[in-house]
Amino acid sequence: MSKLWHNNTLRALAFFSIMAFMLVLVGVNQSWSVAIAILNLCIISAIMSLGLNLQWGYAGLFNVGIMGFTALGGIAAVLVSYPPVKDAWQVGGLGILGSLVVLLATIAVCVTLYRKLQSSSYRWLVLSLIILVGYFLLRLVYEPAVKAIEATDPSRSGFLGGLGLPSLLSWLVGGLFAAGAAWFIGKIALGLKSDYLAIATLGIAEIVVSVLRNEDWLSRGVKNVTGVPRPVPYEVELQQSPRFIEWVSNWNSAKLAALDEVARNDALQKLVSDASSIAVKLSYTGLFTAVLLLILLLSVLALHSPWGRMVRAIRDNEVAASAMGKDVKGRHLQIFVLGSAVFGMAGAMLVTLDGQFTPGAYSPLRYTFLVWVMVMVGGSGNNLGAVLGGFVVWFLWVEAEPAGFWLMNTITSGLDDGNALRTHLINNAQYMRVIVMGLVLLLVMRFSPWGLLPEQNGQRR
Amino acid sequence: MTDFLNALVLLTNFVLLPAITYGSQLALGALGVTLLYAVLRFSNFAQGETMAMGTALAILCTTLLQSIGVSLGVLPTALLGMLPAIVIMWGVVLLTDRWVYRYYRTKRSKSIVFVMASVGVMFVMNGLVRFLLGAGDRNFEDGERFIISAADFKLMTGLEEGLALKTTQVITIVLAAILVIALFWFLQKTKTGKSMRAYSDNENLALLSGIDPHRVVRITWMISATLAVIAGVLYGLDKGYKPLSYFNLLLPIFAAVIVGGVGKPAGAILGGFVIAFTEGLLTYAYKAFLNYLVPPAWLPEGLIQFLSTEYKVAITFVILVIVLLVRPTGILRGKVI
């Protein structure tokens, strides 16, 4: 029996069956719509978890800025798929493009001079002067444009909108955005001690989120962007489509036949509206599953390739690997960029799923820390483990809130309703989740560092 | 001449004084991080939450003291309430070390494992703090608010601009100075301080000369927790207690440590002030200041502000990036990493 338990394939099968069973249980007890909604977020979580597994599990890179890369993906979803706001473009589009040109030109001049003036003692003086000039030029073009854009119909738009391209494309663009930011961070912080990467990623994440919260012309800031286009049909469209109604009534013909004319119509209407919501969610499930399987396949192939072996060799002994002529910094940069691109894609997918972009909702707890718990619980270094971790931890995270309230209610049931302690405990029960997740991370790290599905043929840390 | 004085007072009131105060708070937090780094060799991500937790406990103790009628007169009662909070936090960090970090220390794990564990500790503490006090803001300042209010200053000097000297600002600066002097004296002159520096310089050699490593680690944790609680309380008195703002202090604190030189106490202080002054000078709106110095007709429209205050974090980050690119060891040549 214990031999069977140590067989990873069987373990994976067992855990995934349990997970599926839990989701079915939610479907039967609560509603199928809820179960599929949880499943969709489980899949996105699994994708993020695969990205982190690439960084931490394969290469041992510590990224505490997942939130920032996810948010970059989110804004990509808006910028690509949202229809352009013509009026805003007319008044401020030129200014924004102009300031972009100024910005890029300043950076280009700086980089060139930085290289040219390698030995000159004026280097820093010249560079600071150029940055100063560039900055004032930028302000000159940028500010009037922003003012004009934010003044166009501020209650409904007040921003530039996007390009109006298909939203599936935005998933790729989200990946590219995040990859670009990761390249910048990696260039600076990789090659120094690992603590620096952690601090740098923490910083970039906070900057990205604060830019998205404050630059209203770009992201509407705290006013949120709603109505981000979807790659799947809307519920209302389905409810009005005769083919869909016919299909629903055929599906439920036995149930409907038992009712009389009036009741039948009412029942059909309710069934159609339920079915439309489930159909929309299921189409998302299909798309997300395709992405998940693709990334999983690529990750598994990469891990078992010569490249994967090299990367793990670097992780387990950097000095030895570098003595063998492996480019440690180069591989780390590559992996950091690839993993972050996966976060960007997941971020874009999340915004597409919600249909809205809320910069205020990005919190390090939900978007960085939870992903860490997923990878650690699932088994770092094992791709299937990361996917499993994504499913299990997201499921627990969603179900922990009602459980926490129930727990606090039960514990304090001896006290009367107005009791100060009881109200305090119940009001603050939501923070229990944070504590529990922190404890889970610490306990898994300490007592079961290989997670539910351990890494195979690798060295255990 | 009066114009020049007015401009100077304006700058002191809105930039220099707040920057010195904020710099002292950052320096205290950064000292804790840098000491832990010097001895335990990892960046403690939980330092911000240690500050938050210490402040939360201090608030509870202060409320308790106030309810039994204790008061420090013109000084905020929190200065007294902070003492039991420090003692409780000693217990908290020592238990955390016993349950979390010691295991990895005896296993000689990579430093990144410690960092990760500290992130776990950070979230547990974050949850505990909000569970304890809720997520809302608290103002726990009492006593005299100003030593010199802006109106008094105007009366005294006859200038148009006022210079308000807040009690919390003076307390912060004085307390920070005392603590820093005490800390340096401790590290340079006492036997325990010397053994700490020896342990930090060369662990094996220190062990050979009979230094008790457990004691060094314990004392480092206690000092760092003390600094964290005091920094947290001072920050809370100055700006009001918000649980989330302590998480946001983490980046400036790390930046201060790295800018000054990792593992160098003097560097942490220097770094704290570099960060605080750059933030203050770059986010100040110079319109009123320049109005006194140049004819108004020369001035452009707008506030003449380099960056809006929302981007303080970006300033910190840019300083950090510049230091990492140009001089990764920091201004005072800290640990070569």
Chai-1 contact restraints between the chains, C-beta under 6 A:
chainA,res_idxA,chainB,res_idxB,connection_type,confidence,min_distance_angstrom,max_distance_angstrom,comment,restraint_id
A,F62,B,I112,contact,1.0,0.0,6.0,A-B,restraint_1
A,I188,B,V321,contact,1.0,0.0,6.0,A-B,restraint_2
A,I188,B,L324,contact,1.0,0.0,6.0,A-B,restraint_3
A,L192,B,P328,contact,1.0,0.0,6.0,A-B,restraint_4
A,L192,B,I337,contact,1.0,0.0,6.0,A-B,restraint_5
A,K193,B,I337,contact,1.0,0.0,6.0,A-B,restraint_6
A,S194,B,I112,contact,1.0,0.0,6.0,A-B,restraint_7
A,D195,B,S43,contact,1.0,0.0,6.0,A-B,restraint_8
A,D195,B,V115,contact,1.0,0.0,6.0,A-B,restraint_9
A,A198,B,V115,contact,1.0,0.0,6.0,A-B,restraint_10
A,I199,B,F254,contact,1.0,0.0,6.0,A-B,restraint_11
A,G203,B,L251,contact,1.0,0.0,6.0,A-B,restraint_12
A,G203,B,F317,contact,1.0,0.0,6.0,A-B,restraint_13
A,E206,B,V313,contact,1.0,0.0,6.0,A-B,restraint_14
A,I207,B,V313,contact,1.0,0.0,6.0,A-B,restraint_15
A,I207,B,A314,contact,1.0,0.0,6.0,A-B,restraint_16
A,I207,B,F317,contact,1.0,0.0,6.0,A-B,restraint_17
A,S210,B,E310,contact,1.0,0.0,6.0,A-B,restraint_18
A,S210,B,V313,contact,1.0,0.0,6.0,A-B,restraint_19
A,N214,B,E310,contact,1.0,0.0,6.0,A-B,restraint_20
A,F369,B,F123,contact,1.0,0.0,6.0,A-B,restraint_21
A,N428,B,F131,contact,1.0,0.0,6.0,A-B,restraint_22
A,Y431,B,G127,contact,1.0,0.0,6.0,A-B,restraint_23
A,Y431,B,R130,contact,1.0,0.0,6.0,A-B,restraint_24
A,Y431,B,F131,contact,1.0,0.0,6.0,A-B,restraint_25
A,V434,B,F123,contact,1.0,0.0,6.0,A-B,restraint_26
A,V434,B,N126,contact,1.0,0.0,6.0,A-B,restraint_27
A,V434,B,G127,contact,1.0,0.0,6.0,A-B,restraint_28
A,I435,B,V124,contact,1.0,0.0,6.0,A-B,restraint_29
A,I435,B,G127,contact,1.0,0.0,6.0,A-B,restraint_30
A,G438,B,G120,contact,1.0,0.0,6.0,A-B,restraint_31
A,G438,B,F123,contact,1.0,0.0,6.0,A-B,restraint_32
A,G438,B,V124,contact,1.0,0.0,6.0,A-B,restraint_33
A,L441,B,G120,contact,1.0,0.0,6.0,A-B,restraint_34
A,L442,B,G120,contact,1.0,0.0,6.0,A-B,restraint_35
